[in-house]
């Protein structure tokens, strides 16, 4: 019969591993599911931008409506996404479906009844340098024309090409003495604290209290494991 202390340690280790596994699996499933939306009635067009990105290039494969880089041993990542004609509405972006596509370079949204694509919808996508949105609904490039080097509007589509440097445009937006500017997608930027500063607006000097943070995180994990262990013991007694 296993000792209670050993059982609790094993359960704690299991909980930690399970949390990491669920987080990683959830992100992967979300990345892949967007490539196979049921609302897309046809496969990826072989004459479009995303298909052309994958065509004849080593390490790139077409997965549903995506062009995916499969050269990484640890994980695959999407560089192109074509959702044209997939009946995408504005509500589609409320759950931030593009958030995990951090390496996305091209996004095609033609022939969809969307009316707006905001900067927040593509926040964090610093490699995104091609967006095509429908013109008929007056949808425009996220961040406005100034967020892109080239802005081409035609009868059916509006193209947004090559992000501009938001940090260069808003050079004085971050306090120079305590923080620095980092790009965060079209028309967006972040002020990250310089070394030796932390807290609200990077106004606190010194290092971040990492030990206290880790202690709180560890405590919550231990409490969760303890609750599961108690429930498990009750189940064993009643069995």
Secondary structure, 3 states (H helix, E strand, C coil): CCCHHHHHHHHHHHHHHHHHHHHHHHHHHHHHHHHHCCCCCCCCCCCCHHHHHHCCCCCEEEECCEEEECCCCCCCEEEEEECCCCCCCHHHHHHCCCCCCCCCCEEEECCCCCCCCCHHHHCCCCCCCEEEEECCCCCCCCCCHHHEEEEEECCCEEEEEEECCHHHHCCCCCCCCCEEEEECCCCCEEEEECCCEECHHHCEECCCCHHHHHHHHHHHHHHHHHHHHHHHHHHHHHC
